[in-house]
Amino acid sequence: MTFIRSDRLTYRPLTTADWPFFLALNQDRNVMQHISDERSAMEIRTQSFEPRLQPWRKGCHHWLCLVMRETGSDVPVGLTGFIDRGADIAEVGFILAAAFHGKGLGSASLRDIARFAFNEQGYRKLTATVTAGNEASRRTLQRVGFHQEGTLRQNYFLQGRWQDDWVFGLLPAEIR
Protein backbone atom coordinates (compact mmCIF):
# COMPACT_ATOMS: atom_id res chain seq x y z
CA MET A 1 0.00 0.00 0.00
CA THR A 2 1.23 3.49 -0.84
CA PHE A 3 1.33 5.74 2.17
CA ILE A 4 1.09 9.49 2.40
CA ARG A 5 3.96 11.74 1.47
CA SER A 6 4.22 15.44 2.21
CA ASP A 7 6.89 18.08 2.63
CA ARG A 8 6.06 18.80 6.27
CA LEU A 9 5.16 15.38 7.71
CA THR A 10 6.01 11.74 7.17
CA TYR A 11 3.68 8.87 7.92
CA ARG A 12 4.10 5.18 8.59
CA PRO A 13 1.83 2.42 9.86
CA LEU A 14 1.62 1.85 13.62
CA THR A 15 3.86 -1.01 14.83
CA THR A 16 4.31 -2.84 18.13
CA ALA A 17 7.39 -0.66 18.78
CA ASP A 18 5.04 2.37 19.00
CA TRP A 19 3.36 1.09 22.17
CA PRO A 20 5.20 3.49 24.58
CA PHE A 21 4.24 6.52 22.46
CA PHE A 22 0.65 5.30 21.99
CA LEU A 23 0.29 4.70 25.73
CA ALA A 24 1.76 8.11 26.62
CA LEU A 25 -0.72 9.85 24.29
CA ASN A 26 -3.66 7.93 25.72
CA GLN A 27 -2.66 8.66 29.31
CA ASP A 28 -2.09 12.40 28.80
CA ARG A 29 -5.24 14.04 30.17
CA ASN A 30 -4.52 17.29 28.26
CA VAL A 31 -4.59 15.33 25.02
CA MET A 32 -7.47 12.99 25.87
CA GLN A 33 -9.85 15.33 27.73
CA HIS A 34 -12.30 15.46 24.78
CA ILE A 35 -11.62 11.92 23.54
CA SER A 36 -11.63 9.37 26.34
CA ASP A 37 -11.91 8.90 30.06
CA GLU A 38 -8.91 7.49 31.90
CA ARG A 39 -8.25 3.85 31.12
CA SER A 40 -5.75 1.31 32.35
CA ALA A 41 -2.74 0.42 30.21
CA MET A 42 -4.31 -2.99 29.58
CA GLU A 43 -7.58 -1.44 28.35
CA ILE A 44 -5.68 0.94 26.06
CA ARG A 45 -3.59 -1.91 24.68
CA THR A 46 -6.42 -4.38 24.05
CA GLN A 47 -9.20 -1.96 23.02
CA SER A 48 -7.28 0.66 21.04
CA PHE A 49 -3.67 -0.30 20.25
CA GLU A 50 -3.81 -3.95 19.17
CA PRO A 51 -6.78 -3.56 16.78
CA ARG A 52 -4.91 -0.77 14.97
CA LEU A 53 -1.90 -3.05 14.30
CA GLN A 54 -3.85 -5.13 11.78
CA PRO A 55 -3.03 -4.65 8.07
CA TRP A 56 -5.43 -2.14 6.55
CA ARG A 57 -7.21 -2.02 3.22
CA LYS A 58 -10.29 -0.16 2.07
CA GLY A 59 -13.39 -1.79 3.49
CA CYS A 60 -11.73 -2.93 6.74
CA HIS A 61 -13.69 -2.51 9.94
CA HIS A 62 -10.71 -1.15 11.86
CA TRP A 63 -8.80 2.13 11.75
CA LEU A 64 -5.92 2.83 9.43
CA CYS A 65 -3.54 4.21 12.06
CA LEU A 66 -0.47 6.12 10.98
CA VAL A 67 2.30 7.58 13.12
CA MET A 68 3.14 11.16 12.16
CA ARG A 69 6.61 12.67 12.34
CA GLU A 70 7.93 16.00 11.17
CA THR A 71 9.99 15.46 8.03
CA GLY A 72 13.63 14.88 8.96
CA SER A 73 12.84 13.85 12.54
CA ASP A 74 12.43 10.47 14.19
CA VAL A 75 10.27 11.93 16.98
CA PRO A 76 6.59 10.96 16.68
CA VAL A 77 4.24 13.94 16.94
CA GLY A 78 0.90 12.15 16.79
CA LEU A 79 -1.40 9.67 15.13
CA THR A 80 -3.79 10.06 12.23
CA GLY A 81 -5.94 7.86 10.08
CA PHE A 82 -9.44 6.90 9.12
CA ILE A 83 -11.99 4.13 9.25
CA ASP A 84 -14.29 3.00 6.45
CA ARG A 85 -17.92 3.80 7.27
CA GLY A 86 -19.41 2.32 4.08
CA ALA A 87 -20.86 3.95 0.95
CA ASP A 88 -17.38 5.35 0.09
CA ILE A 89 -17.32 7.45 3.28
CA ALA A 90 -14.45 7.40 5.78
CA GLU A 91 -14.29 8.96 9.23
CA VAL A 92 -10.96 10.68 9.95
CA GLY A 93 -9.27 11.20 13.28
CA PHE A 94 -6.05 12.63 14.63
CA ILE A 95 -4.29 13.01 17.97
CA LEU A 96 -1.25 15.21 18.54
CA ALA A 97 1.11 15.02 21.47
CA ALA A 98 0.65 18.09 23.69
CA ALA A 99 4.12 19.44 22.83
CA PHE A 100 3.02 19.77 19.20
CA HIS A 101 -0.32 21.53 19.69
CA GLY A 102 -0.74 24.91 18.02
CA LYS A 103 1.91 24.41 15.34
CA GLY A 104 -0.37 23.71 12.38
CA LEU A 105 0.49 20.00 12.31
CA GLY A 106 -3.12 18.91 12.79
CA SER A 107 -4.23 20.90 9.74
CA ALA A 108 -1.28 19.69 7.66
CA SER A 109 -2.00 16.07 8.58
CA LEU A 110 -5.72 16.40 7.80
CA ARG A 111 -4.97 17.84 4.37
CA ASP A 112 -2.54 14.99 3.68
CA ILE A 113 -4.89 12.27 4.91
CA ALA A 114 -7.83 13.80 3.00
CA ARG A 115 -5.89 13.85 -0.28
CA PHE A 116 -4.82 10.25 0.30
CA ALA A 117 -8.38 9.13 1.12
CA PHE A 118 -9.88 10.89 -1.90
CA ASN A 119 -7.14 10.44 -4.51
CA GLU A 120 -5.60 7.08 -3.59
CA GLN A 121 -8.47 5.25 -1.90
CA GLY A 122 -11.44 6.62 -3.83
CA TYR A 123 -13.57 7.86 -0.94
CA ARG A 124 -16.25 10.34 -1.94
CA LYS A 125 -16.68 11.99 1.48
CA LEU A 126 -14.86 12.28 4.78
CA THR A 127 -16.48 12.83 8.15
CA ALA A 128 -15.15 13.68 11.59
CA THR A 129 -16.82 13.52 14.99
CA VAL A 130 -15.67 15.86 17.76
CA THR A 131 -16.94 16.13 21.31
CA ALA A 132 -18.76 19.46 21.67
CA GLY A 133 -16.51 21.99 23.35
CA ASN A 134 -13.33 20.84 21.61
CA GLU A 135 -12.79 24.20 19.93
CA ALA A 136 -9.20 23.46 18.86
CA SER A 137 -10.29 20.43 16.83
CA ARG A 138 -13.26 22.34 15.40
CA ARG A 139 -10.98 25.15 14.20
CA THR A 140 -8.51 22.64 12.75
CA LEU A 141 -11.23 20.83 10.79
CA GLN A 142 -12.73 24.07 9.51
CA ARG A 143 -9.29 25.38 8.49
CA VAL A 144 -8.96 22.34 6.20
CA GLY A 145 -12.43 22.87 4.70
CA PHE A 146 -14.65 20.58 6.79
CA HIS A 147 -18.18 21.89 7.32
CA GLN A 148 -20.06 21.32 10.55
CA GLU A 149 -23.08 19.33 9.45
CA GLY A 150 -24.82 18.91 12.74
CA THR A 151 -24.84 18.12 16.43
CA LEU A 152 -25.65 14.72 17.86
CA ARG A 153 -27.18 15.53 21.20
CA GLN A 154 -26.09 13.51 24.25
CA ASN A 155 -24.25 11.09 21.99
CA TYR A 156 -21.04 10.25 23.87
CA PHE A 157 -20.51 9.36 27.52
CA LEU A 158 -17.41 11.19 28.79
CA GLN A 159 -16.37 12.72 32.10
CA GLY A 160 -19.34 11.18 33.90
CA ARG A 161 -22.06 12.60 31.67
CA TRP A 162 -23.55 12.42 28.19
CA GLN A 163 -21.84 14.87 25.83
CA ASP A 164 -22.96 16.27 22.50
CA ASP A 165 -20.90 15.44 19.40
CA TRP A 166 -20.28 17.79 16.51
CA VAL A 167 -20.30 16.09 13.10
CA PHE A 168 -18.24 17.46 10.21
CA GLY A 169 -18.05 16.55 6.54
CA LEU A 170 -15.62 17.20 3.70
CA LEU A 171 -16.01 16.65 -0.04
CA PRO A 172 -12.99 16.49 -2.40
CA ALA A 173 -13.51 20.00 -3.88
CA GLU A 174 -13.62 21.58 -0.40
CA ILE A 175 -10.04 20.91 0.75
CA ARG A 176 -8.28 24.18 1.56
N, C-alpha and C positions, 0 to 999 in steps of 0.2 A: 504494500500500500504506500502511495506517495503521501508524505506528510507535509505540513505547511512550512513554507519558507518566507522569511521577511527580512528586511534590513535591520529592524530593531530587536526582534525576538527570534529565538530558535525554539523548536518544539520537538519533543520525542515522547514515545509512549511511556506510561508509568511502568516501572519494574519493581521487583521485590526490594531492590536496593534503595528505593525511595521511601520506604516505610518510616524512617526517622523524620523526614521532612513532612510527610503526609500526617503523621501523628502530631507533630508540633503545630501544624496549621489547624488541625481539628481540636486541639486543646487550648488554643489562643482565644480567650473570650472576646478580645477586641475584634478579631477576625470573624468569629462564629456567632456573635450576638444576634444577628438577623437570620441565621441559617439553621442552627441546631442548639439544643440544650446540651449541657455537659454529658459526656458519655465516657465509659471506661475505655481503656486502651483495647481491651478485647472486643467490645462492641464496635469500636471504630474499625478495627482490623477485619472482623467478620462481616459487618454490615455494609461498610463503605469501601475499604481498601481492596480486599480480595476480589470482590466482583468486578472491579475496574481493571484487574490484571488480565482478564480474558482477552484473547484476540478480538478485534472489532472489525465488523463489516456492516455496510448499510443493511438495515433491517434487524440488527441485533436488538435484544431487549435490555442491554446494559450500556452504560455510558462509555463513549470514547473518552479516555482521560489522558491528557497530554501535560507533561511537565514543561513549564515555560522558563526560559533563561534569557537574560539580555545577551544579544549577540556578542561573542568574544569572552563570555564569562561562563564558568562552570557552576555558579551559584544559582540554585532554583529560586524563582521569584513568585511562583504560583502554579495553579492548575487551571486548565481550561478544557472544554470539550462539549459534546452534545450527545443527546440520546434520541433515537428515532421514535417518533410519536405516531407514525402511520400517515398515509395519504401524502407522502413526500413532504412532511413537516418534521423538523427537528427542534428540540428544546435545547438551548445553549445555557452554559453556566461557566462561571469563573470564580476563582478565589485567589486573592493576592496576599502574600505575607505582609504583615503590618508595616514592616520597614520599607515596602515598595508602594504603599498607598500614596495617592496624590501626584504620581509622576507620569500619568498618561498611559501606563502600561495596560490597564484594563481596557481602555478604548482601543489601543493598538492590537491587543489580542483578540478582541471581539471583531474588529475589521478583518483580521487574518482568518479567524475561524469561520466568519460569514462567507468570505470569498471561497474558502475551501469547501464549505458545505454546499454552496450554490454551484460553483464552477466545476469542482472535482467529483462531488457526490450526487449532484442533480436534485437537491432539495428545492422546493418551490417557495417555501416559507420557513422562517425561523421564529421561534417564540422564546420568551424568557419569563420566569415567574420570580417575583421579588416580594419579600415580606414588606407590607406597608410600613413606612417609616424609614426604610433604608434609602435615604436620599442620595447617598453617594452612588449606589448602584443605579438608581433611577437616572441620575445625570449622565452616568457613563453610557447607559443604553441609549439615551436620547441623543447624546453626542455622536453616536455611530449611525443614527437614523431610525432606531426602533421607535414605534409609536405605542403609547399606552392605550390598550384596547379595552381595558375594563378593570374592575375590582371584584375579586371573589371574596365575599364577606364571610368572616369567621371560617376561614378555609384551612388554617394551619395552626396546630397546637404548639406553642412555643412560650417559654418563660411563664408557665403555669396558667396560660389563658389562650383562648382562640384568637388568632390574629387574622387580619385581612391580608390577602395577597393581591399585588398588582400584576397584571398580565400585559406583556408587551409583544408586539409582532414586527417582523421586518421582511420586506419583499426585496428581491435582488436589485431593483432599480433605486431603492431607498438608501443604500449604503453611502455614508458620507465619508 
